[in-house]
């Protein structure tokens, strides 16, 4: 279509209708373009033409937003949750179709965003100042962010790790998509704390922040965990050995590994509190 095309002159008082350039996919508001053009349309044919052009641009942008919101998730996974064929999701992302209202709501929930954003609104997404988020023992999701309690475990000695509200010093925001899909944590029983000591150097240093999944406390997955040993809270590597033996070790070779026996004295204070899923480095 040319950049400007004038329809044949109309009879009576009707205004001649002229097309503006067709909105490319980069145009942010195809709806506003359509309303402006529709107001100038002289007949149904002209109205239908601009509606088709605006709808095409809208669907293309909608599909791009859905694809970006899906991220690394498999199309088959999303389709199974929504209850449609994978081709339905594929056609939506290509800009060839639009979901109905129910599917739109489900997609928005799956992508941890809002229908308004997928339809062209602003991302729900400026993190609130952490001071405005009430402190709690569990994480809380607000719009596109999950606020995770940061514990000062030094002040919670004797009160139970991750159980003392007075030891929560802040609520730290994380992108909800990162927590739910990149890390695969579907619940809010997560917490942050600071590393103490040098036993995990060179990978983790004192005062580095770690995020712990508190529901993953059976040590079925080998890796770095938060443990309690005789009252001390430690970040350690755990490895399961035959005979119900749990080997506890450090990255720093100066710290000798030790084993926890399956028939350990019940009076001994040892527990796996959760698995460390993320760490943030502090530069001194």
N, C-alpha and C positions, 0 to 999 in steps of 0.2 A: 504494500500500500504506500502511496506517496505521502510525503509529509503533510500535505494539505490538499484536500479534495472537496470541491463544492458540489452539492447536489443540485439537480435542476431547479429552476425557479419555481416557487410555489404560487398558487393562486390565492386570492383573498389577502387576509392580513397575516398569514403564516410567514414566519421568518425563514429564510434559507438556512440550511444546516451545514456547518462546515466541521470537518474532522480535525482535531489536533493530532499531533504525532501519536502513534500507538505507544502506550506506556511500556517500556522495556522491563525486563525482570528486575532491574536495579531500582525502579521507582518504588518508594516506600509506601505510598498510599494510593493503590489502584481504586479503592472505594471513593476517595475524594475526587479522583480523576473522573470516575464514572458519573458521580453526582453532578459534577460541573458540566460534563458533556451531555448528560441526559436532560438537563435543564434547557439546553440549547437545541435539542432534537426537535425536528419539525414533524416527523411522522414515526410510525411504529417501526418501519424498516431501519431508520437511522438509530432509533433507540435500541433495537435488537443488535445492531452492529457494535455499538459502543459497549453494550452489556457483554457481548461475547469477548471483545478485546480485554475489557477490564477483568472479567472472570478468569480468562486465561492467565493474565499476569498475576492475579490473586492466588490462583491454584499453584502456580509455579513457586511463588514466594512461600506459600504455606508448606509446600513439599520440602523446600530447602530448610525451613525452620524445623520441620519434623525430623529430617535427616540429621541436622546438627544436634537436636535434642536427644536423638537415639544414641549418638556417639558410637561406642564400640560394641554395643549390644547386637546380637544376631537378629536378623529380620524374623527368622523362624520363632525365636523366643518371644518377641513382641507379638507376632501374629497369634501364637498359641494363647497368650494371656488375654488379648483382646477378643479372641474367638473368631478370627477370620483367616482366610487363606493368605499365605505369604505374598501372593501376587497383589492382594489388596493393599498391603503396606507398601509394596514396591510401586504400585500405581500412584499412591498418594505422594510418595517422595519424588516421583517423576513429574508431578504436577498434572496428572491425567485424571484424577478424581479427588473428591472430598469425602471425609467421613461423615456419618450422621452425628447427631448431638450426643448420643450415648457413647459411640466410639471415640468422639473427640474428648469427652470427659475421661474415659479410660486411658487414652493415649497420654493425656496431660498428667494423670496420676503416675503412669508408668515412667514418664520422663521427668518426674519431680519438677514440673512447672505448672503453668496455668493454661486453661483454654484461651484466655485473652492473649497470652504471649504467642501461642501457636497461630492465632488468628491475625497477629500483626501488632499486638500491643507491646508495651515495654516489658523487658524481662523483669520478673518479680524478684528483684534481685539485688538491690543494694543492701548489703549487710547492715543490720542495725548496730548502733554503738553497743559494745558489750555491756556497758554500764546499765543499759535499759533492759537487759535480759535477766530475769530473776535467777539467782543462784539456786542450783539444785544438785542432787546426787546423781541424776541421770541426764543424758543429753536431751535436748529438745529441738524439734524441727520447726522453723519459722520460714515459710515460703521456700526459697531455694537454698537455704542454709541450715546446717545443723550446728547447734551451739553445744560444745562438749565441756563439761566441768574440768577445770584444771585444779588439781589437788596439791597442796603443800603437805606431803606425807610426813614430813618431820613433825608437824604439829598434831598429827593424828595418832601418834604412838600410844598404844594402850586403849584406843577407842575403836579399833577396827579399821583396816585400810578401806578407803573409798566409802566409808559409812558415816563420816563426820562432816556435817554441813559446814561447820566452822572452819574446816581445813580447805574449803573451796575458795580459791583466791580470784577466779575469773571464769567466764564462760567464753571459750574460744570458738570462733566461727569456722566451719568447713563447708565447702561446696557439697550439697546433698548428693549430687550425682557421683562425686568422688567416693563418698562414704558408702552409698548404697550399691553402686555398680563396680567401680574400680576396686574397692576393697571387699565388696560383697557382704557388707554388714547390714542386715535388714532390720535391726532393732536399735534401741537407744541406750542399751546397757553398756556404755563405753565411757572411758575416762582418760584424762591426760595427767601426767605427773612428770617430775624432773628426775633425771638420772643423778645418782649420788655415787661418788667414788670413781675409781679408774679401772675397775675390773673388766670392763667391756671395751676398753681402748684397744686398737685405734678406731673401732667402728662407732662407738658411742663414748662421749666424754661427759664429764660432770656438768650438770645443768642443761644437757640436751633434753628436749621434750620428747616423750613417747606417748603414743595413743594405744590403749589396751582394750581389747575385746573381753569384757568381764564374763561373758557367757561361754567363752572358749577356755574353760579351766580344767579340762580333763587331760590335757597334754597328749591328745590323740594325734595332733599334728606336731611333728618335731620342729623346733625353731626357738625363737627368743620369747621368753615368757617373763611375767612378773610373778615372783614367789615370795612367800613369807618364811623365814627361817629363824627360829628362836627370837621372834620379835622384830627382826630386821627385815625390811622390804628391799628385795634385790631384783635386778634385771639379769637373767641368766639364760644360757642355752640349755635346752632339755632334750634328752635322747632316751628313748625306751630301749631297754636291753632285755634279753630272755630272763625268765625267772621273776618277772614283775619288779625289775630294777629300773630306777629312773636315774640316769646320769645327769648331774648338774655341772656345767662347766662355764668357763669365761673365755672371751676372746683374748684377753691379756694372758700370755703364757706364764706370767709370774704367779698366777692364781691357779692352784691345783684343783682338778675336778674332784667331785666326790659323788658317791652313790647313795640313793635313798632306797632302802629295801622295802618290798611289799609288806613285810611283817614288822615294819618299824615300830618302835615303842610308841604306843598311842599317846603317851604323855609328851612326846616330842612335838614341838611347835613347828610344823611344816605344812604348807599348803600352796597349791598353784592357784594364783588369783586370776590369771587370764593370759591371753597371748598378745604380744606386742605386734601391732599391725602397721605402724607408721612411726617415723622418728624425724624430728626437726633438729638440725645442727645449730648450736650456738657458737658464734665466733667471739672469743674473748679478746 
